[in-house]
Amino acid sequence: MNYSNTIFNQLLNFLPKHKFNQFVGQHGSDRYTKRLTTWNQLVALIYAQATGKDSLREIETGLNLNKNIWYHLGVGSVARSSLADANSRRSYQIFEKLFYSLLSQCQEIIPTEDKFDFKNPLYSFDSTTVELCLSLFNWAKFRTTKGALKIHTLLNNRTTIPELLNITTGKVADVTALKNMNLELPPDSIIVFDRAYIDYDLWDEINAKGLFFVSRAKTSQNLFVIGQHNIQKTLELGILADEKVIYGDYNASQEHSEIVLRRIKYYHELDQREYVYLTNNFDLTAGQIADVYKNRWQIELFFKWIKQNLKIKTFLGTSENAVMTQIWVAMIYYLLLAYIKFQTKFKKSLLELTRMIREVLLMRRDLIDLLSLGVNTILRFKKIEDPQLSFW
């Protein structure tokens, strides 16, 4: 029997294992390890993500029910106590580095969508909050009686791939988290964010790097109109105004007087409300700027997807290292799914691919066979499987 040709093993083969071994060596995480290696830990945690396991006991039971398969995959027994200890003491930075290594691999093959009539790289930046019980996660104090962490994310809108993550406690302000991240983006990239990121120093820094931003304006924000921009183009559908402005209070306006922005007022017919956008991009039309901000919704959909389909709201351990490890492994699994979807030109949604893999993870079949089916036809795939795995 070819135990190694399970769907799961084929997923793991997409990981840059040589890079992973380098990270393990750098951190010395397998030193004095007899049973549960760092690779075994990673495999067990990806298995938990793929199958939706909620506890260490569920992971242990699932592994024990398929000992032959795990043995031939090079994974020994995984006791829940050993996994709990590894999650707590092995540096999460190993898995963080693996995420970025896999990201580089993905970026080589994932195509960018040409759904806009401009070529600028387009990114959205935002954060999502994961609430925690303060009595269990006392390192993640958020409010007096609540705990939380934030996942600050830079999402590539054209690929829907997260390219930069900063995981902090809930008390860290969104602007502070963004300022502490190294935004090494291609020239002329556009970053879209909401009103939580209105910060003049941040805007000056983005502008100085040769990058563009698009943001909503606050009603209380002091803006000084110094002229009009492309008045003839304000006839675009829904565009009420396209103005040149300087931002800040009077003193700030003098300090930042060299930074001129565009203020675009846009009326959305369906919402029956007016939106006001600020940007340092004077090349795109006002209508294009409005479309750019609308596409910020991609990051909201990303946050919704990972919360519904990955295990990042319930945790296998309470230490900061265990929580960070689980989140980074969840992001690794997301990249694996995206990599497979684009590499194989899978036409259905990422959600459908996730559900299909969950059903047949330990079957010994070619992954390409799975991708020709759908959720409704997956039973055909399972009927011809070995009877000893029928309970899956």
QUISUL-V278149 format. One record per backbone hydrogen bond with DSSP energy under -0.5 kcal/mol. NH is the residue of the N-H (numbers start at 1). CO is the residue of the C=O. E is the energy in kcal/mol with one decimal. If there is no record, write none. Layout:
nh=NH co=CO e=E
nh=NH co=CO e=E
This chain:
nh=3 co=1 e=-1.4
nh=5 co=2 e=-1.5
nh=6 co=3 e=-0.8
nh=7 co=363 e=-2.0
nh=8 co=361 e=-2.2
nh=10 co=6 e=-2.0
nh=11 co=7 e=-1.8
nh=12 co=8 e=-2.4
nh=13 co=9 e=-1.5
nh=14 co=11 e=-1.5
nh=15 co=12 e=-1.6
nh=17 co=15 e=-1.9
nh=19 co=16 e=-0.5
nh=20 co=16 e=-2.1
nh=21 co=17 e=-2.7
nh=22 co=18 e=-1.4
nh=23 co=19 e=-2.1
nh=24 co=20 e=-2.4
nh=25 co=21 e=-2.2
nh=26 co=22 e=-2.4
nh=27 co=23 e=-1.9
nh=28 co=24 e=-0.9
nh=29 co=24 e=-1.6
nh=31 co=28 e=-1.1
nh=33 co=30 e=-1.9
nh=37 co=35 e=-1.4
nh=41 co=37 e=-2.2
nh=42 co=38 e=-2.4
nh=43 co=39 e=-2.7
nh=44 co=40 e=-2.4
nh=45 co=41 e=-2.1
nh=46 co=42 e=-2.6
nh=47 co=43 e=-2.4
nh=48 co=44 e=-1.8
nh=49 co=45 e=-2.0
nh=50 co=46 e=-2.9
nh=51 co=47 e=-2.0
nh=52 co=48 e=-1.0
nh=53 co=48 e=-1.8
nh=59 co=55 e=-1.8
nh=60 co=56 e=-2.6
nh=61 co=57 e=-2.6
nh=62 co=58 e=-2.5
nh=63 co=59 e=-2.3
nh=64 co=60 e=-2.4
nh=65 co=61 e=-1.8
nh=66 co=63 e=-1.1
nh=67 co=64 e=-0.9
nh=70 co=66 e=-2.0
nh=71 co=67 e=-2.6
nh=72 co=68 e=-1.9
nh=73 co=69 e=-1.0
nh=74 co=71 e=-1.4
nh=75 co=70 e=-3.0
nh=76 co=74 e=-0.5
nh=79 co=77 e=-0.6
nh=83 co=79 e=-2.3
nh=84 co=80 e=-2.4
nh=85 co=81 e=-2.0
nh=86 co=82 e=-2.4
nh=87 co=83 e=-2.6
nh=88 co=84 e=-1.5
nh=89 co=85 e=-2.2
nh=90 co=86 e=-2.4
nh=94 co=91 e=-1.4
nh=95 co=92 e=-0.7
nh=96 co=92 e=-1.9
nh=97 co=93 e=-2.5
nh=98 co=94 e=-1.7
nh=99 co=95 e=-2.0
nh=100 co=96 e=-1.7
nh=101 co=97 e=-2.1
nh=102 co=98 e=-2.7
nh=103 co=99 e=-2.3
nh=104 co=100 e=-1.9
nh=105 co=101 e=-1.5
nh=106 co=102 e=-2.4
nh=107 co=103 e=-2.6
nh=108 co=104 e=-0.8
nh=108 co=105 e=-0.5
nh=109 co=106 e=-1.5
nh=110 co=106 e=-2.6
nh=113 co=158 e=-1.5
nh=115 co=113 e=-0.9
nh=123 co=190 e=-3.0
nh=124 co=155 e=-2.3
nh=125 co=192 e=-2.6
nh=126 co=153 e=-1.8
nh=128 co=151 e=-1.2
nh=130 co=149 e=-3.0
nh=131 co=129 e=-0.6
nh=132 co=147 e=-2.8
nh=134 co=132 e=-0.6
nh=136 co=133 e=-1.1
nh=137 co=133 e=-2.9
nh=140 co=137 e=-2.1
nh=142 co=143 e=-0.6
nh=142 co=146 e=-2.5
nh=143 co=146 e=-1.8
nh=147 co=132 e=-1.7
nh=148 co=140 e=-2.3
nh=149 co=130 e=-2.0
nh=150 co=168 e=-3.0
nh=151 co=128 e=-2.5
nh=152 co=150 e=-0.7
nh=152 co=166 e=-2.7
nh=153 co=126 e=-3.1
nh=154 co=164 e=-2.6
nh=155 co=124 e=-3.0
nh=155 co=153 e=-0.6
nh=156 co=161 e=-2.6
nh=157 co=122 e=-2.0
nh=157 co=155 e=-0.8
nh=158 co=122 e=-0.7
nh=159 co=156 e=-0.7
nh=160 co=156 e=-2.5
nh=161 co=156 e=-0.8
nh=163 co=154 e=-2.9
nh=164 co=154 e=-1.1
nh=166 co=152 e=-2.2
nh=168 co=150 e=-2.2
nh=168 co=166 e=-0.6
nh=170 co=148 e=-2.5
nh=171 co=141 e=-0.5
nh=172 co=169 e=-1.4
nh=177 co=173 e=-2.3
nh=178 co=174 e=-2.1
nh=179 co=175 e=-2.4
nh=180 co=176 e=-1.5
nh=181 co=178 e=-1.3
nh=183 co=181 e=-1.1
nh=184 co=182 e=-1.6
nh=185 co=183 e=-1.2
nh=188 co=210 e=-1.8
nh=189 co=186 e=-1.5
nh=190 co=121 e=-2.9
nh=191 co=212 e=-2.5
nh=192 co=123 e=-2.5
nh=193 co=214 e=-2.0
nh=197 co=194 e=-1.7
nh=198 co=195 e=-1.3
nh=199 co=197 e=-1.0
nh=203 co=199 e=-2.5
nh=204 co=200 e=-2.5
nh=205 co=201 e=-2.1
nh=206 co=202 e=-2.5
nh=207 co=203 e=-2.6
nh=208 co=204 e=-2.3
nh=209 co=205 e=-1.2
nh=210 co=207 e=-1.5
nh=211 co=206 e=-1.9
nh=212 co=189 e=-3.2
nh=214 co=191 e=-2.1
nh=215 co=278 e=-2.5
nh=216 co=193 e=-0.6
nh=217 co=276 e=-2.2
nh=221 co=218 e=-1.2
nh=223 co=221 e=-0.6
nh=224 co=246 e=-3.1
nh=225 co=223 e=-0.6
nh=226 co=244 e=-3.0
nh=227 co=244 e=-1.0
nh=229 co=242 e=-2.9
nh=233 co=230 e=-1.9
nh=234 co=231 e=-1.6
nh=235 co=232 e=-0.5
nh=236 co=233 e=-1.7
nh=239 co=236 e=-2.0
nh=240 co=238 e=-0.6
nh=240 co=265 e=-3.3
nh=241 co=265 e=-1.3
nh=243 co=263 e=-2.6
nh=244 co=227 e=-3.0
nh=245 co=261 e=-2.9
nh=246 co=224 e=-2.0
nh=248 co=222 e=-1.9
nh=253 co=249 e=-2.8
nh=254 co=250 e=-1.3
nh=255 co=251 e=-2.0
nh=256 co=252 e=-2.8
nh=257 co=254 e=-0.9
nh=259 co=256 e=-2.4
nh=260 co=258 e=-0.9
nh=261 co=245 e=-3.0
nh=262 co=279 e=-3.0
nh=263 co=243 e=-2.6
nh=264 co=262 e=-0.6
nh=264 co=277 e=-2.5
nh=265 co=241 e=-2.1
nh=265 co=263 e=-0.5
nh=266 co=264 e=-0.6
nh=266 co=275 e=-3.3
nh=267 co=238 e=-3.3
nh=268 co=266 e=-0.6
nh=268 co=273 e=-2.7
nh=269 co=267 e=-0.7
nh=272 co=268 e=-1.9
nh=273 co=268 e=-1.2
nh=275 co=266 e=-3.5
nh=277 co=264 e=-2.8
nh=278 co=215 e=-3.1
nh=279 co=262 e=-1.7
nh=280 co=213 e=-1.0
nh=282 co=280 e=-0.6
nh=289 co=285 e=-2.1
nh=290 co=286 e=-2.0
nh=291 co=287 e=-2.0
nh=292 co=288 e=-2.4
nh=293 co=289 e=-2.1
nh=294 co=290 e=-2.0
nh=295 co=291 e=-1.6
nh=296 co=293 e=-1.6
nh=297 co=294 e=-1.6
nh=298 co=295 e=-1.9
nh=299 co=296 e=-1.5
nh=300 co=296 e=-0.8
nh=301 co=297 e=-2.1
nh=302 co=298 e=-2.0
nh=303 co=299 e=-2.3
nh=304 co=300 e=-2.2
nh=305 co=301 e=-2.4
nh=306 co=302 e=-2.5
nh=307 co=303 e=-1.9
nh=308 co=304 e=-1.6
nh=309 co=305 e=-2.2
nh=310 co=306 e=-1.8
nh=312 co=310 e=-1.5
nh=323 co=319 e=-2.1
nh=324 co=320 e=-2.6
nh=325 co=321 e=-2.5
nh=326 co=322 e=-2.1
nh=327 co=323 e=-2.1
nh=328 co=324 e=-2.4
nh=329 co=325 e=-2.3
nh=330 co=326 e=-2.1
nh=331 co=327 e=-2.1
nh=332 co=328 e=-2.0
nh=333 co=329 e=-2.3
nh=334 co=330 e=-1.9
nh=335 co=331 e=-2.2
nh=336 co=332 e=-2.3
nh=337 co=333 e=-2.3
nh=338 co=334 e=-2.5
nh=339 co=335 e=-3.0
nh=340 co=336 e=-2.4
nh=341 co=337 e=-2.6
nh=342 co=338 e=-2.3
nh=343 co=339 e=-2.8
nh=344 co=340 e=-2.3
nh=346 co=341 e=-2.1
nh=353 co=349 e=-1.9
nh=354 co=350 e=-2.3
nh=355 co=351 e=-2.1
nh=356 co=352 e=-2.2
nh=357 co=353 e=-2.4
nh=358 co=354 e=-2.0
nh=359 co=355 e=-1.4
nh=360 co=356 e=-1.4
nh=361 co=357 e=-0.8
nh=363 co=360 e=-1.8
nh=365 co=363 e=-1.2
nh=369 co=366 e=-1.0
nh=370 co=366 e=-1.2
nh=371 co=367 e=-1.8
nh=372 co=368 e=-0.6
nh=372 co=369 e=-0.8
nh=373 co=370 e=-1.8
nh=377 co=374 e=-0.8
nh=378 co=374 e=-0.7
nh=378 co=375 e=-0.7
nh=380 co=377 e=-1.2
nh=381 co=377 e=-0.6
nh=382 co=378 e=-1.5
nh=383 co=379 e=-2.2
nh=384 co=380 e=-0.8
nh=385 co=382 e=-1.5
nh=389 co=386 e=-2.0
nh=390 co=387 e=-1.9
nh=392 co=389 e=-2.0
